Amino acid sequence: MERGKTDQRRGERVSEPISRSTIRPGSLPSPRLCEASKKSKPTVSAALRVILKPPAPALAGSWANVIQCSRSRDLFMSPTPEDLTTVKDDMIAFIEGHGMSRFHGYVDYDEVQCVMWEMGTNPDGWKDFVELAKTAGAPFLTMHAWKLEREELDELVQRLHQSEFSDGDDVEDARWLRAHVGKVGFLQLGWAYQGSMFLCEVSTDWYDRYQRLLEVSEDFGGIPIDEPDQDDEN
């Protein structure tokens, strides 16, 4: 009997016998693979799953610590803290550590010739100023620290409230400064050399605002008032 031909006696088609030689390895899929292919759906590639995979809890905690440390470092490197009391104590210890004395006094720009030290963005630039004074042979440094007192602030608020040249915003700014009562807002270091005073100053933002309000209250809003001369009186 030949393969693929009909059996004349029975009228049925005889199937061709399959020998082992006709079966090739891998020609028939595995039942497990067929079942898995039916259930399989389009998925994200392995590389993309690694990218989209959320970080592990331990790794997320590590990133949180890094962010927290970076924020703390930014706060630590702030050049203008709200209270300069700690900076004042560091100045005193640093000056005494260099074997120099301190003269408590304020140097007025209008009285003597002064040269200002540029701090830049370095909050510890005053240390270089002290070391330069030591190198120049200065026997001592002048030092002045200003602290906001409640009596001074209340007097400022009263003058601004009674002034015709100040507005409501100035009064509110002065009242806002009550949160800084008792804090050190200004520091000045100085030393003399060949007839000039070299000064280094550190101030807070709220101290600069206080000085502006003080000028407004004293100068009547910046309008100069001329005093009569003797020729005008005559």
Sequence and secondary structure as in RCSB ss.txt:
>XXXX:A:sequence
MERGKTDQRRGERVSEPISRSTIRPGSLPSPRLCEASKKSKPTVSAALRVILKPPAPALAGSWANVIQCSRSRDL
FMSPTPEDLTTVKDDMIAFIEGHGMSRFHGYVDYDEVQCVMWEMGTNPDGWKDFVELAKTAGAPFLTMHAWKLER
EELDELVQRLHQSEFSDGDDVEDARWLRAHVGKVGFLQLGWAYQGSMFLCEVSTDWYDRYQRLLEVSEDFGGIPI
DEPDQDDEN
>XXXX:A:secstr
  TT EETTTTEE      GGG  TTSS  HHHHHHHHH      HHHHHHHS   HHHHHHHHHHHHHHHHHHH
HT SS S  HHHHHHHHHHHHHTT EEEE    TTTS EEE   TT TTHHHHHHHHHHHTT SEEEEEEEE  H
HHHHHHHHHHHH SS  HHHHHHHHHGGGGTT EEEEEEEEEETTEEEEEEEE HHHHHHHHHHHHHHTTTT   
    HHHH 
